[in-house]
Amino acid sequence: MRDLIVFGIIFGLLPFCFTRPWVGVLVFSWISYMNPHRFTFGAAYAFPFAQIVALTTLAGFLFTKDKDKFYLEREFIIILLLWGVFTLTTFTAFHPDNAWLMWEKTSKVLLMVLITVPLFIDRKKFRWLLIVTALSIGLLGVKGGLFTIMSGGVHNVKGPSGSFMTGEGDFGLALNMTIPLLFYLARSEENLRLKLVLNSALVFTVISVIFTYRRGAFLGLAAVIFMLLLKSQRKVLAGALVAIAILLAPFFVTEKWTERMGTIQTYEEDGSAMGRINVWKTTWNIVQERPFQGAGFDGINAETIYKYSPDPVATAGDVHSIYFEVLGEHGFVGFGLFMALLLSTFWSLWRLKRASKDDPSRKWIADYSDMLQVSLIAFMVCGTFLGRAYFDLFYNVIIMAVILKVLAKKEFQKQSLFEGAKATAAAGALAPGLPQKAV
């Protein structure tokens, strides 16, 4: 029955994906993040829904007139350059077959991300993109939170099987990046029912992050809460909520969770943590030998670690860091562009916030700037201990910042023209008296 429902909903939406490609992007986002087909048990489970929706949306994009142009903002250009580096390093990858498969997956993500820009240069559509993204992951947070409460926090919370977020750490990363979206969208939502859904998803998502039992996810949550408190205008209320959560935590947190988080301070005694540090040293050895091409996608594995590691016996067969992942797989040029993308986006959002915070009519721009900044901070903190540099939500947040920049520029231009027209009208009202005064 579940399979039929999923098939019916997605295939029923395909005509809208073609005639209104912006709807196709929303459907693609919903499938990519929530993975509704992974909750079935039959033919729908492994069916390529995302690919079919993407192809339909791309076909519609070619024919539709309901789109703007590609705005070559700085971050947009950096993504194109990074994509080019990914392509070049794939030609020289240690393991070409695996590398080209990963290049194909990453290219699909980047292509869908880039066509999002001309389709969402509209404030209402942009908000729908934010809401669909936030709730697609937020509802998974609700599921995880309810599972935690019903099981007493004994079991780890995981993402949908067979998805980008299957692992606890991956799921924790996605949830932490979603918390700022839920927080700011709920705060500005006027529809009371939707506001309740967003706030409920926010609460359960926080619970889900804690019970992924992942240290990186917990540190990411701490960073997100700190930044929300720092940026929130209602610091007393926000602080009170955090205090209540701390007081209630002992009733829900298990001994297993306490022991797991305790290893943050004793990482030297943790074989897993030391194994990661060993792999980070391995990536540095690789780029010393191959500074421009790196190892290529999926180039850092057990075989590579044995060859380049200072301690081949140490455990850990994955790089477990977005920074060392990009450095080791794409060399210094790829790493430089990756860091430039992060820093450029932060700079753009900071400038938008600064230009909008004192104008009530632009408050939404300031809020969205804060929201996307905190989401990126979650990615950077969690990503320090997790190799997910090609996570689609990260690139979507970047492109959301690009769209926000374009919308803000249009808003500033509109207001500038309005003020100019008012000044002209005022000058025209005074004009009849000017000749008389001159005489």
ZAMARGU-4260 file (C-alpha; in steps of 0.2 Angstrom, whole numbers, plus 5000, padded with zeros to 4 digits):
<rodrens>
0) 5000/5000/5000 | 5014/5012/5004 | 5022/5009/4987 | 5006/5013/4978 | 5004/5029/4988
5) 5022/5035/4984 | 5021/5030/4966 | 5004/5039/4965 | 5010/5055/4973 | 5027/5057/4963
10) 5020/5052/4946 | 5005/5063/4949 | 5017/5078/4952 | 5027/5075/4936 | 5016/5085/4925
15) 5019/5100/4937 | 5037/5097/4937 | 5038/5099/4918 | 5026/5114/4917 | 5032/5123/4932
20) 5050/5118/4935 | 5051/5127/4951 | 5039/5114/4958 | 5050/5101/4951 | 5065/5108/4961
25) 5053/5107/4977 | 5048/5089/4973 | 5067/5084/4970 | 5072/5092/4987 | 5058/5083/4996
30) 5063/5066/4988 | 5082/5069/4991 | 5080/5074/5009 | 5065/5065/5016 | 5067/5049/5005
35) 5049/5044/5006 | 5052/5029/4995 | 5064/5022/5009 | 5049/5019/5020 | 5041/5007/5008
40) 5045/4988/5007 | 5042/4984/4988 | 5046/4991/4971 | 5046/5009/4977 | 5061/5006/4989
45) 5074/5006/4975 | 5065/5015/4962 | 5075/5030/4954 | 5062/5043/4958 | 5074/5058/4961
50) 5082/5054/4944 | 5065/5054/4935 | 5060/5070/4944 | 5076/5078/4940 | 5075/5074/4921
55) 5057/5080/4920 | 5062/5096/4929 | 5077/5099/4917 | 5066/5096/4902 | 5054/5109/4909
60) 5067/5121/4913 | 5073/5122/4894 | 5055/5126/4888 | 5048/5137/4902 | 5047/5156/4902
65) 5044/5156/4920 | 5062/5159/4925 | 5074/5173/4927 | 5092/5173/4921 | 5108/5165/4929
70) 5115/5178/4941 | 5134/5176/4941 | 5136/5181/4959 | 5153/5177/4966 | 5148/5161/4975
75) 5139/5155/4959 | 5156/5157/4950 | 5166/5148/4963 | 5154/5133/4962 | 5157/5132/4943
80) 5176/5133/4946 | 5175/5120/4960 | 5165/5108/4948 | 5179/5111/4935 | 5192/5106/4947
85) 5182/5090/4952 | 5182/5085/4934 | 5200/5088/4931 | 5205/5078/4947 | 5194/5064/4942
90) 5204/5061/4926 | 5220/5058/4937 | 5211/5049/4952 | 5219/5034/4960 | 5203/5024/4957
95) 5195/5030/4941 | 5180/5019/4941 | 5175/5024/4958 | 5180/5042/4955 | 5169/5044/4940
100) 5154/5037/4949 | 5156/5050/4963 | 5159/5063/4950 | 5142/5059/4942 | 5133/5060/4959
105) 5141/5076/4963 | 5138/5083/4946 | 5119/5079/4947 | 5118/5088/4964 | 5128/5104/4957
110) 5117/5104/4941 | 5101/5104/4951 | 5108/5117/4963 | 5113/5129/4949 | 5096/5129/4940
115) 5088/5133/4956 | 5094/5151/4955 | 5084/5157/4939 | 5068/5148/4945 | 5067/5155/4963
120) 5071/5174/4960 | 5054/5177/4969 | 5052/5180/4987 | 5036/5168/4989 | 5044/5154/4979
125) 5060/5156/4989 | 5051/5154/5005 | 5043/5138/4999 | 5060/5132/4995 | 5066/5135/5012
130) 5050/5127/5020 | 5051/5112/5009 | 5069/5109/5013 | 5067/5112/5032 | 5051/5101/5034
135) 5058/5087/5023 | 5072/5084/5036 | 5063/5091/5051 | 5049/5078/5049 | 5063/5065/5050
140) 5068/5074/5066 | 5051/5072/5072 | 5051/5053/5068 | 5068/5051/5077 | 5062/5061/5092
145) 5047/5051/5095 | 5057/5035/5092 | 5069/5041/5106 | 5055/5045/5118 | 5046/5028/5115
150) 5062/5018/5117 | 5069/5028/5131 | 5084/5034/5122 | 5092/5016/5121 | 5094/5015/5103
155) 5103/5027/5091 | 5093/5038/5079 | 5097/5036/5061 | 5092/5043/5044 | 5083/5034/5031
160) 5092/5018/5025 | 5100/5019/5008 | 5101/5038/5008 | 5114/5051/5011 | 5109/5052/5029
165) 5109/5034/5034 | 5123/5035/5046 | 5120/5043/5063 | 5134/5056/5060 | 5127/5060/5043
170) 5109/5062/5050 | 5116/5073/5064 | 5124/5084/5052 | 5108/5086/5042 | 5098/5089/5057
175) 5109/5102/5064 | 5109/5112/5047 | 5090/5111/5048 | 5088/5118/5065 | 5091/5136/5060
180) 5079/5135/5046 | 5065/5128/5057 | 5069/5142/5070 | 5069/5157/5059 | 5055/5151/5048
185) 5044/5147/5063 | 5048/5164/5070 | 5042/5173/5055 | 5027/5162/5050 | 5010/5170/5050
190) 5000/5154/5048 | 4997/5147/5065 | 4996/5129/5060 | 5012/5129/5050 | 5020/5139/5064
195) 5015/5125/5076 | 5022/5112/5064 | 5039/5121/5062 | 5041/5123/5081 | 5036/5105/5084
200) 5049/5099/5071 | 5062/5110/5079 | 5060/5103/5097 | 5060/5085/5091 | 5075/5088/5079
205) 5085/5094/5094 | 5081/5078/5103 | 5085/5068/5088 | 5102/5076/5086 | 5106/5072/5104
210) 5102/5054/5102 | 5112/5050/5087 | 5125/5047/5100 | 5138/5056/5089 | 5151/5067/5097
215) 5152/5078/5081 | 5133/5080/5080 | 5133/5085/5099 | 5147/5098/5096 | 5137/5105/5081
220) 5121/5106/5091 | 5131/5116/5104 | 5137/5128/5091 | 5120/5130/5083 | 5112/5134/5100
225) 5126/5146/5105 | 5124/5155/5088 | 5105/5156/5089 | 5107/5163/5107 | 5120/5176/5101
230) 5109/5181/5086 | 5092/5180/5094 | 5083/5196/5100 | 5074/5187/5113 | 5089/5181/5122
235) 5080/5180/5139 | 5067/5168/5132 | 5079/5158/5122 | 5090/5156/5137 | 5076/5151/5148
240) 5072/5137/5135 | 5090/5131/5135 | 5090/5131/5155 | 5074/5121/5155 | 5081/5108/5143
245) 5097/5107/5153 | 5087/5103/5169 | 5076/5090/5160 | 5091/5082/5152 | 5095/5070/5166
250) 5078/5062/5165 | 5081/5057/5147 | 5100/5055/5144 | 5106/5037/5146 | 5122/5031/5154
255) 5127/5025/5136 | 5125/5044/5130 | 5135/5050/5145 | 5149/5038/5142 | 5150/5042/5123
260) 5151/5061/5125 | 5164/5059/5139 | 5176/5053/5126 | 5177/5070/5119 | 5189/5075/5133
265) 5199/5059/5132 | 5201/5057/5113 | 5219/5052/5115 | 5212/5035/5122 | 5199/5033/5109
270) 5205/5022/5094 | 5192/5029/5083 | 5198/5047/5086 | 5216/5043/5084 | 5213/5033/5068
275) 5205/5049/5061 | 5220/5059/5065 | 5231/5046/5057 | 5221/5048/5041 | 5222/5067/5041
280) 5241/5065/5042 | 5239/5053/5027 | 5230/5066/5017 | 5244/5078/5020 | 5257/5066/5014
285) 5246/5063/4998 | 5245/5082/4994 | 5264/5084/4997 | 5266/5072/4983 | 5251/5077/4972
290) 5248/5095/4977 | 5237/5100/4962 | 5227/5084/4958 | 5226/5075/4975 | 5219/5057/4975
295) 5203/5061/4966 | 5185/5056/4972 | 5186/5041/4984 | 5204/5040/4983 | 5207/5039/5001
300) 5204/5021/5006 | 5213/5007/5015 | 5225/5004/5001 | 5230/5023/5000 | 5231/5024/5019
305) 5243/5009/5019 | 5254/5017/5006 | 5254/5035/5013 | 5250/5034/5032 | 5263/5037/5045
310) 5255/5023/5054 | 5247/5010/5042 | 5241/4999/5057 | 5230/5013/5064 | 5211/5010/5062
315) 5199/5021/5051 | 5197/5019/5033 | 5188/5036/5030 | 5195/5053/5030 | 5181/5059/5042
320) 5183/5078/5039 | 5176/5089/5025 | 5192/5099/5025 | 5204/5085/5024 | 5193/5076/5012
325) 5193/5090/4999 | 5212/5093/5002 | 5216/5075/5000 | 5205/5072/4985 | 5207/5088/4975
330) 5223/5096/4981 | 5227/5113/4986 | 5217/5122/4972 | 5201/5112/4976 | 5203/5115/4994
335) 5207/5134/4991 | 5191/5135/4981 | 5181/5125/4994 | 5186/5137/5008 | 5184/5152/4997
340) 5166/5146/4994 | 5163/5145/5013 | 5171/5162/5017 | 5163/5171/5002 | 5146/5165/5007
345) 5149/5171/5025 | 5155/5188/5020 | 5140/5190/5008 | 5128/5186/5022 | 5136/5197/5034
350) 5135/5212/5022 | 5117/5208/5019 | 5113/5208/5038 | 5123/5224/5040 | 5113/5233/5026
355) 5096/5227/5032 | 5096/5226/5051 | 5090/5244/5054 | 5076/5244/5042 | 5060/5235/5047
360) 5055/5232/5029 | 5071/5222/5026 | 5070/5212/5042 | 5067/5196/5032 | 5083/5199/5023
365) 5093/5200/5040 | 5084/5185/5047 | 5087/5174/5032 | 5105/5180/5032 | 5107/5174/5050
370) 5098/5158/5047 | 5109/5153/5032 | 5125/5158/5042 | 5120/5147/5057 | 5116/5133/5045
375) 5134/5134/5037 | 5142/5135/5055 | 5133/5118/5058 | 5140/5111/5043 | 5158/5117/5047
380) 5158/5111/5065 | 5150/5094/5061 | 5160/5092/5045 | 5176/5094/5055 | 5173/5076/5061
385) 5163/5069/5046 | 5168/5067/5027 | 5153/5074/5019 | 5160/5088/5008 | 5148/5084/4994
390) 5132/5084/5004 | 5119/5091/4994 | 5111/5101/5008 | 5127/5111/5009 | 5127/5117/4991
395) 5109/5121/4993 | 5112/5132/5007 | 5125/5141/4997 | 5114/5143/4982 | 5100/5150/4994
400) 5113/5163/4999 | 5115/5167/4981 | 5096/5169/4978 | 5095/5180/4994 | 5108/5191/4988
405) 5099/5194/4971 | 5082/5196/4980 | 5090/5209/4992 | 5099/5218/4978 | 5082/5220/4969
410) 5074/5226/4985 | 5088/5239/4988 | 5086/5245/4970 | 5067/5246/4971 | 5068/5256/4987
415) 5081/5267/4980 | 5070/5271/4965 | 5056/5274/4976 | 5065/5287/4986 | 5072/5295/4970
420) 5054/5296/4964 | 5049/5304/4980 | 5063/5317/4979 | 5058/5321/4961 | 5040/5324/4966
425) 5045/5335/4981 | 5056/5345/4969 | 5042/5347/4957 | 5030/5353/4970 | 5043/5367/4974
430) 5046/5371/4956 | 5032/5384/4953 | 5039/5395/4966 | 5057/5395/4961 | 5055/5407/4946
435) 5046/5420/4956 | 5060/5419/4969 | 5073/5421/4956 | 5064/5437/4949
</rodrens>
